[in-house]
Each structure stands twice: as C-alpha cells, then as structure tokens.
Amino acid sequence: MSLSSTPISIKPTDAEIKSGNLSQKNVEIAIRTFQRDGLVVLEDLVSHDVLDRLNGKMVKDAYELQSRKDSPFNYNKGNIQQDPPLTEEWFEESIFLNPIVTQVTSTALGPKPSFRFISGNTALPPSPESPPKSQPTHNDADFDHPSIPFALVINVPLVTMTPENGSTEVWLGTHNGTTIADQEGAHGDRASGRIKPDLLESRRAVRPPSQPVVKKGSIVVRDLRLWHGGKPNLSLEPRVMLAFIHFAPWYRNQMEVEFAEELKPKLTVEKTGLQIAATFVSSKELEKNYLNRPYGNAYDFDQAQKIEGIF
C-alpha cells in the first residue's frame, strides 16, 4: 500500500487545549507520525486574534526588509528570512512557548529540549524584482548529522497557508535514512543542502511531495532532516511563517536567542519545560537590532564535540 503525501493533522479537544496536554492517544499518534513521516500538524493551538496582531507587525517589517539593498533572502528574492520582535509587547506564550508543542517535542527528543533558534520565513508576493520562483528542495541539516532524531523545527504560520500563498512543499518520510551524501553545496554556502536531482526523481516515484493547506491557528512540527522547499507566493500579501528549533537535550549546539530582558522571568526551565539558550538585552537595543541579524547559513545547526569513531 502506498503512503499518502498529505501530512497527518491532530485536532486537540477543548479540554486538551485548556490543560496544555494532549491525551496519551494523541501523543502516540504524534510520535508514530514523526517516526514515519517526519512531520505532524497540531491544529487550533493559537487564537486568530493573537496571530492577526503579530502578522500586522511582521508584514510591515517584511516590506522594510524587501526594500533593502541586501535583503535577507533564502535561495531567491521572493523568500526572506525574518525575525520576530522578542519584546514584551509582541511575545505571546501560545506562539513561542506552546505547552502542547513542548509536550510533543519532549516526548520525541527527551525531557527538557534545548531551545536555541527563533526566526521566520516570509514568502513575498511577486514583483518585477522577485518573480515567482521556488526554492530548491533542500535539507536544513546541511552537515554530517546523526541518523536519529536530534532537532525539531516548529513552524507557526500567521495566516492559513495554501499553495496560492506559498505553503511549503514537503517530502514526507525523507528524514529516514537521509545523509550528507544526498546533498549538494557545502555547509555555510548561501544555497547549501540542495538534494541531488536523481534522488528527487527516485523519491518522487515512491512518495511524491505535497504542498498542503495548513489552517490558521495550527503549528507544524517537523524533523530538521526532512526534505522541503519554499514555493512562490502568488497572492497579494506576504505569507509569514515563524520558525523555532528544539534540539535534543544531549545535542551540543551552541546557538543562543536574544530576548528583551523583561522576558527573563517567563523563560525559566521550571515554567517552560525547555532549556532556553537565551541572552538578554534592553528592549531598546532589541528593537534596534532584530531586523539586522544574520540569516540563512550564517546560523549553524551542527553540534560541537562530535563523537567520532563509534558509529
């Protein structure tokens, strides 16, 4: 029997959302889905009002970034990397520290995952400067990585994602067995991680990719190793999608996230169930710097002090 290319969605009950905990059955569905597909969708976790407010801010920021001479684009100029403002004014725990997401990632990766990356990906509407164009299918783990789950990407779309506005194309199941040998481009290059064309064609015959509709309010959790690619936004509005990474507690990554200092009390391991690798600055400094950060492969998802000669 051939496997579907449509991602599995879990719709928590009102009681699960209120308590911040999925049932044992839904946790099992999520973990088994990760093992098979490398991606699961958790629906109705964030209120639309909360998303609309942040989306208004980030759409305004997206046009500012697009206007820059050196726009922070990923692979092509219709797709930019964009950080959210991590200040008290814009920080919503249901988005950045959702307890159901943490429950799922803690089960998949081990207790108290390490939270070391917050950014976003914005698909811009077509323009003469950025005509419609797809990213190459790629793997975010563009280095010699472990063959077991070690990092989960949490994507929070601020609007419903559709093929029209640039829903990400995903290749379910490709996290299993993928290695650095599947990729083109060296780690650190602007366009590294591209999957070799012959592998794409052979995989397409087994389980083709999909460009799913993801409902507003949903949060997508995927294995960092899963093949995927941004698709063009053919609508009239930017499509903003936040991106965070939870690493396994044993994984020795070195990245840190910059927050405004007034958020410090909210980010303890006791309150979040996460080891948040945070640095703190004043709100004024953060607001000055958050749109001027490194982007793309300036970030390093690899780990320090690798174990050699055993596996």
Secondary structure, DSSP 4 states (H G I P E B T S, - for coil): -PPPSSPPEE---HHHHHHT---HHHHHHHHHHHHHHSEEEE-S-S-HHHHHHHHHHHHHHHHHHHTSTT--BSSSTTEEE-----STTT--HHHHS-HHHHHHHHHHH-SS-EEEEEEEEEEPPP-SSS-S-PPPPB-S--SS--SS--EEEEEEESS-B-TTTTPPEE-TTTTSS--GGGEES-TTSTTTTEEPHHHHHHHHHHS--B---B-TT-EEEEETTS-EE-----SSS-EEEEEEEEEPTT------EEEEGGGGGGG-HHHHSSEE-EEEE-HHHHHHHTTSS--GGGS----SS---S--
